[in-house]
Amino acid sequence: MSKTVLEINNLETFYGPIMALRGVSLRVEEGQIVTILGANGAGKSTLLKTISGVMDPEKGDILLDGKPIQKQDPDRIVRAGVAHVPEGREVFPFLSVAENLAMGAYTRSDTDAIPNDIEMVYDYFPILGERRDQQAGTLSGGQQQMLAIGRGLMTKPRVMLLDEPSLGLSPILIKEIFEIIRRLNTEMGVTMMLVEQNANVALHVADYGYVLEIGRIVMAGEAQKLLASEDIQEFYLGVTGETQRGQKRWKRRKTWR
Amino acid sequence: MDFLQLLVGGIANGCVYGLVALGFVLIYKATEAVNFAHGDIMMLGAFVALTFVNHEWMGLPFWLGLILSVIVMGVFCYLLEVVVIRQLFGQPQFSVVVLTIALGFVLRFFAGVIWGHEPQSLETPMAGKTMNFGDIVLGYDEAFVIIATIILAGGLYLFFARTRLGVAMQAASQNQLAAYYMGIPVKRISSLIWAVAGMTAAVAGTLFASKGSIDPSLGLLGIKAFAAAVIGGFGSLPGAIFGGLIIGIVEPMAQAYAPPGYSQIAPYAIMLLVLVFRPNGLFAQIQQKKV
C-alpha cells in the first residue's frame, strides 16, 4: 500500500459570501497522478489555491504527509513541499529562463544542487536549455508552460499542483507537454495533482480522477473506469450515443444527481 | 565654454533627481503605487545626515554621518512599510497615494519643528574646493555627487542582477502572484524594497545637501524627480537615472538660453512631450502576456 502524500478533508472555501468549495475531500497517493475534472466555475482552481495557501479555507484540513498545512503563508507551504504551477503560466516576464528556474529554487537551502537540477529541467525541456538567457516573456505560450512546470520542479516538491497545463495550447503541444508530465511521473516519481478541463487528455495520463461540480466532488474512481463511465463520456468527453435516427432527441440526466 | 560648464552643473543636479526618481520607481515596481512622500523622505535623509555631521548637533565625520544616515533611513522606511503602508494591503491603489501625500505633509511638519524652517547647509569636506579643467571649473561637491551616483547605481545594478534577493525582488515586482507560488516571501520583500528606496533617498538627500542649503520644503523637489521617472518610463531603473539627467541638464540650459521663467516649466514640458510621443517613457518595458 502506497503512502498518502496529500489528504484533504471537508474543505470549504469562500469568495466573500460565495461558497466556492462545499466540503471537498480527496487523497493523493505517492507516485500517483490524480486529476480533478470539472467545468468552468466548478472550483478546481480554488481548490489548488487553497492547498497552496494563496486562499485560506473556512473549514477543513489539508494534510501533507500527515501534517496540517492549511491557513499557512504560501512560502511556508512551498517549503513544506507543495509546488503550484498556476493557470496561465505566470512566468516572470523580464527575467531570463535560467533566472525563472532559479526563482523556483528560492526556498531551497541546498544551493549546491541547484545548478544540477536546472540542467535536469533542460534535459526534459531541451528548448528551455537553448533559450536559457532569453527573457521569459518572449517565449511562446507552450515554452512558457514548460518553463512554469520546470520552475515548479525546481522547488523539489512532494506534490506538484498543475492548473490547466493545456490552456491555450495547440493539440500537438498538449500532447508533448502531457508526455513530459507522464515521464516526470514515471522517471522521477513526482506525485501530481492535475486540474484540467480537457478530460480526455487528463484521464489518459492520470491514475485516479475526481469530478468536481459546483464545489462538490460528485464522482471518483480509477482513471480507466472514469473513461469508460457513461456520464463522463457524455458530459466531459462529448461522446454521443447512437440512436436510430442518428441524432439525439432527449437530454441525458446526470446519474449522480 | 559656458555650455560645458552648464552641462557639468546640470549633470550633478540630474544625478540627485535621478536618485530620487530611482526611489519612486523602486517603490512603484514593488507596490504598484506611487509614493508621493518620497521627496520628503529624501528631505528627511538630508536632515538626518545634517544632524550627524554638523557641529551644532553631533559633529561626526562626514563619511560616518552619511553611512549612519543611510542606515537610519533604511530602517525608517522598512518600519514605515511594515507599520503604515502594509495596513492598506489589498486596498485600492488610490488610498496608498492619498496616504503617501498625507505622509509627506506630516514629515515636512516634523522636520520644521525639529530643524526649523531656515535654510541650513551641511558641513562637508568638499565645500568650496574646486578643480579646473581648462576653462571649466568643477566643484569637489559636484564631482562627489557624480561619482557617488555612479557607484550607487552600479551597486544597485549588481544587487538586482546578481544576488538572489535582488532577483527575487525583480520577480516579486514582475508577477506578485507567481512569486507567492514560488515561496518568495512577498511581504518581507516589499518592506526591503522600501528600505532600499529609503537608503537611496538618504544618499540623494545628502548629495543635494552637500551642494547647497536645505530646508523642510526640499521635498517638493520630488515633483521634478517624479517627472524624471515618468520620462524614463516609470518602471525602468536606468530610465529613472537617465530621466533625472535630462531634467538636470535641461534646467540650467533653459535658464541660460531661454527667456526667463521657461526653466521652471522645462522639466514638465519635456515630460508632456514624452507622454505624447512615447507614452510608455523612453525606457519602457513592454510586456505582452500570452494566453
Boltz contact constraints between the chains, C-beta under 6 A:
constraints:
  - contact:
      token1: [A, 54]
      token2: [B, 180]
      max_distance: 6.0
  - contact:
      token1: [A, 74]
      token2: [B, 180]
      max_distance: 6.0
  - contact:
      token1: [A, 75]
      token2: [B, 183]
      max_distance: 6.0
  - contact:
      token1: [A, 75]
      token2: [B, 185]
      max_distance: 6.0
  - contact:
      token1: [A, 78]
      token2: [B, 183]
      max_distance: 6.0
  - contact:
      token1: [A, 84]
      token2: [B, 181]
      max_distance: 6.0
  - contact:
      token1: [A, 86]
      token2: [B, 181]
      max_distance: 6.0
  - contact:
      token1: [A, 90]
      token2: [B, 175]
      max_distance: 6.0
  - contact:
      token1: [A, 90]
      token2: [B, 178]
      max_distance: 6.0
  - contact:
      token1: [A, 92]
      token2: [B, 171]
      max_distance: 6.0
  - contact:
      token1: [A, 92]
      token2: [B, 174]
      max_distance: 6.0
  - contact:
      token1: [A, 92]
      token2: [B, 175]
      max_distance: 6.0
  - contact:
      token1: [A, 93]
      token2: [B, 174]
      max_distance: 6.0
  - contact:
      token1: [A, 93]
      token2: [B, 287]
      max_distance: 6.0
  - contact:
      token1: [A, 94]
      token2: [B, 174]
      max_distance: 6.0
  - contact:
      token1: [A, 94]
      token2: [B, 285]
      max_distance: 6.0
  - contact:
      token1: [A, 99]
      token2: [B, 167]
      max_distance: 6.0
  - contact:
      token1: [A, 103]
      token2: [B, 171]
      max_distance: 6.0
  - contact:
      token1: [A, 103]
      token2: [B, 182]
      max_distance: 6.0
  - contact:
      token1: [A, 104]
      token2: [B, 182]
      max_distance: 6.0
  - contact:
      token1: [A, 106]
      token2: [B, 168]
      max_distance: 6.0
  - contact:
      token1: [A, 106]
      token2: [B, 182]
      max_distance: 6.0
  - contact:
      token1: [A, 106]
      token2: [B, 183]
      max_distance: 6.0
  - contact:
      token1: [A, 106]
      token2: [B, 184]
      max_distance: 6.0
  - contact:
      token1: [A, 107]
      token2: [B, 183]
      max_distance: 6.0
  - contact:
      token1: [A, 137]
      token2: [B, 287]
      max_distance: 6.0
  - contact:
      token1: [A, 141]
      token2: [B, 290]
      max_distance: 6.0
  - contact:
      token1: [A, 168]
      token2: [B, 291]
      max_distance: 6.0
